[in-house]
Amino acid sequence: MLSFRDSTKVIKESGTDIAIISVGATEQFGPYLPMHLDTLIAEQYANAFGEVLGGYVLPTIPFNTSEEHASYKGTITVSPNVLSTMLEEIIVNLSRQGFKKFVLCNGHGGAYWESSFVKHINFKYLEILLITTHRHLAWEDALKDAGIEGLKERHAGFLSVCTAMWLCPEFVKVGSMGSEVPVEINKFADYVFWDKLTEDGCWGKFESGVYSDQQLASIGKIFWTSYISKRSEHLKETLDKAYQLKMGR
C-alpha cells in the first residue's frame, strides 16, 4: 500500500494508477463519544482497500453532509455541491498525473450524494473510472460474526460505542446513552434535525456496565474487520473488469 506518507518518488516508481479517496465526517455521536468516528472508519476502509489494490491512499477528508446533526455544537456539515466539487478537483488533478482508476470510500451513512457523484464522474470523464464497493449483506454478516446479529440502530448506539472502544478508547467516556426510537419516526429522519427526534442525538441505545471495555473493543474490532473484509472481496477483479468494459477493451 502507498499513501500520502510516502514520497512522490516512491509513488511514481511504484507505477500504480489506482487512487483511494476516503471521506469521513465530523458530527455528534451522543454525549460520550468523539465526533470523528466516521473519519476513523473511512480510514480503515481506505487502508484495507489500498492493501488489496496496491493503490495510493489519500488522507481522509473529515467533513461530509451531516445536516441531520447540524444542531449539535461542534458538528460540521458541507453541502453536497461543495463536497462533490472538491472531490472532482482531486480526481482531475490525479488523473493528470497518470491515475486512471479511483475507489471512493465513505464512512458516513447519511452521504446520499455518493452514488450520484460516482455516476456523474464516470459520465463526464471517459478516460478514467470511479467505483465504490458493494455492501450487499456484508453488514448483516458482520453483525452475526460479532455476535450481535439483529442489532437495530441507526447512529450512536451500542455498535458506535464498540467502534470507539476499538479505534479510539482514549477519547471515550463510557456512559449509558440513547433510547429506543419508535420505528414510525424513521420517515422523518431526513427532514428534521435529530435533536427534535431523539433524546440526546443517539438513534439507538447503550447501557453501561453490561460489557467490559475489552469486550466492547473486541466486538467493534470483529465487526469492522469482518465488514471491511467482505467489502474487499473481489474488489480488484471488479475494478479491473469495470475499467476494461468502460475502455472497450
N, C-alpha and C positions, 0 to 999 in steps of 0.2 A: 504494500500500500504506500502511496505517495501522498503528501499533504503540504499545506502551506508552511509547515515547519521545515521542509526541505528547500534546498537552494534551487534557483532557476536552472542551473547547470544539471543538477540531478534529475529534475523533471524533464528537461529536454532530452537528456541521454537515455531516459527510460523508453522513449518512443511511444508513450501512451497517448491515445487520442480520446480517452474517456475522462470526464469530469463529474464529480459527485457534488451536488449542490443541496444543502440542507437548510431547512427553515424551522426554527423553534418558536418560542413565544415568551413574553414577559407578562404574566397575568396571575391574578389571585388564585390561590389554592386553599381557601379557607383560612381560619385563624392561626394555624400552626405549621403550615408547610411553605417553603420558599417559592418564589414566583418564577423560577427558571426551570422548573421540571420539564416542560415541553422542549426546552432547548437541550437539556441533557439527554432526553430521549432521542431527539433528532441527531445528536452527535453519535449515539450508539448505532443508529441506522447507518449513518454515513460511513463510519469506520468499518462496520461489518461489510457493507456493500463495496467499499474501497478494497478490502482484503479479497473479496470474491472476484472482483473485476480487475484488480491491479490498477485502479484508476487514481486520479488526482483528487483528493478530498479537500474541499474549500472550508474555511471557517463557517460555523453555523450562524445564520442570521437570527438574532434573538427577538425579532418582532414579527407580529402576524396580525391577522384580522381577528381581534379579540373584543369585538364590540359588546358582546353579551356580558363581559366582565368589566366594562369601562367605568362603572360607577365605583369600583373598589380602588382605593388610593394606591398608587404605585403601578397599576396596570397600564401597559402601553398598547394602543391599537393603531394600526395604519390602514388606510383604505386599500382595497384590492387593486385599484388602479396604480397607486404609488408602488406597492409591493411588486406587482407584475412588471411595471416599467423598470424597476431596479434589477429584477431577475433577468429580464430580457437584455438589459445593458451588459450584465455579467456574461450571459451566454454569447452575445455578439462579440464581446471583447475576446473571449477564449476561442471562439471559432476562427478569429483572425490569426490566432497563434497555432492553429492546426488541430484543435479539439473538434471532433466530429460527433461524438456520442455523449449524451448527458443523461444523468439519472437524478431525479428530483426526490428528496426525502422530506417529509413533512411530519413534525412531531405534534401538531395541534389539530385536534379532531374537528374544530369548527372552521377549518380553512376550505370553504366551499369554492374558492376561486381556482383550486388546484387543477381539476380536470379540464376546465375551460381554457386555462392557461396552456396546458400541455397541447391541447388540440390546436390552439391558435399559433403556437410557436412552430409546430410541425407543418402547418398550412403555410405560414409566412416564409419560413426558411427551408427551402427544398434540399439544401446541401448538408443539413445536419439532422440529428434525431434526438428527441427528448422523450424519455419514458418515466413512469412511476412504477411501483411494484404492486402486484396483485395481493389482495388481502383475503380472498375467499376462504372462509372457515379457519384461517390462521388464528384469529382472536379466540374463537371457541376452543380450538385445540390447545392453545397455550393456557387458557383458564383451567382446562382439565389437567394438563401437565403439572400446573402449580397447585393442584388440589383445591381450587376454588371454582369449580365448574358451576355454571348457572348464576354467577355473580351478576347482579343487575344494578349498575350505577352508571353515572354519566361523567362526573367530574369531582375530584377532590373527596373521594370516599376511601374505602379500605385499600383498593389497589394503588391509589395515589400515595398513601402512607407507606405501603410496602416498597413502592418505587423509590420514594425519597430515602427510606431507611437503607436501601441498597446503594443508591447513587450519591447521596449527599447527607449522610446521617448527622454530620456535624452542624447542619443547619436546621435540624428538625427538633421541635419541641412537641413531644407526643402528648396528645390530649384528646379526649372524646370530642367529636365534632360531627356536624351534619345531621341529617334526618331523612327519613323516608319521604320522598317527594311523590305525590299522587301521580299515577300514570296519565291522568287526564290533563295534567299541566304540560306534558311534553309538547303539545301542539303550539304552546306559546313561547317555547324556548328560543326561537329565532326572531321573535318580535319584541320581547320585553326584557329589559335588563334583569339579571339574575338576582339582584338584591330585592326585587319585587316578587320573586318566585321561590326563593329559598331562605332559610333562616340565617345562614352565615356564608353563603356562596358555594356550599357543598351540595352537589347533586348526588347524594349517596351518604352513607353513614359509617363512622368508625368509632368503636368503643375501646378505650384504652384498658389495659390490664388483662385482656383475653389472650394475647400473644406476647412473647418476649421480643425485645428488639432484634435479636438474632433470627427468630422465626419470621418476623416481618421482612427483614432484609433477604432472607432465603427465598421467600415467596416471590418477592419482587425480582430477584435475580433469575429464578427458574422461569417465571412468566415471560420476561422480556427476552431472555436468551432463546427460549422456545419460539416466541413470536417472530423475532427478527430472523432466526434461522429458517423458519418456514417461508418468510418473505424473500429470503435469499436464494431459495431453491430454484434452480433453472434460470436464475437471473441473467447469467452470461449468455446462455442459449437464447433467451428471449430477446436480449439486447442485440445480439449478432443477427438473429433471424429478422427482426424488425428492420434493422439497418439495411440488410440485403434486399428486403422487399421494397423498402422506400426508394432505394437507389436503383431498383430494377435489375439487380444482379442475381 
